């Protein structure tokens, strides 16, 4: 399960999505999230699904990586779906004791599951196709108006990107520690929730120590390179919007309009 988490990973490529301006990709990701929650019927959901699959094909990211990103949250999706399925009032389909399955419960459970799955697939493409440096520059440029109120824009963008970038590193470290504990006879997978939680204590302690050590090494490396934040910092690559960026924005706007039209018609 640990190895299936792909959040924060970057897969180098030369697709149209990879070459887009990171600022536009961030803006389009935000619009996609809004678009997904504006969709109020299955016709709108079908449009969002087609949109995500088209982006995946254009980005040339293998579908298995998107499926891996969904796998770790499947237990949460199933749990919340069951709650909606059994405890939403409406037109009954099946009733036995306290268990009451309704049409409305099934509809809400399916809508919620679909939204979460498509949300993860769509937003994962941002990190899959954008390098950490480009993502930092994009976030910083979008938040640059906040500099007028002395908000630490560069530092905030740097922290967000470093945190996102170190997720795969910490996941890999966790997997190594768990493998080492299992090789020494530790049982991390059997028993109830309480027993398994207690068994994870020997994993968490070295993981936190490793995380703090990596953070100290990173801070020392940045200090040795005379890093002083965004003050006077120059960039090797200047961000510039291209015709592809505006074309992508137009496609998202048209898709958004189609979803709103479906909400009105159906």
Protein Blocks (a to p, Z undefined) as FASTA:
>chain_A
ZZmpmghiacddfbfklmpcfklmmmmmmmmmmmmmmpmbfklmmmmmmmmmmmmmmnop
afklmmmmmmmmmmmmmmmmmmmmmmcgcddfbdghjbccdfklmmmmmmmmmmmmmmmm
mmmmmmmmpcfklmmmmmmmmmmmmmmnopafklmmmmmmmmmmmmmmmmmmmmmmmmmm
mmnopafkgccfklmmmmmmmmmmmmmmmmmmmmmmmmmmmmmnopgbjnhpacfbdcdd
dfklmmmmmmmmmmmmmmmmmmmmZZ
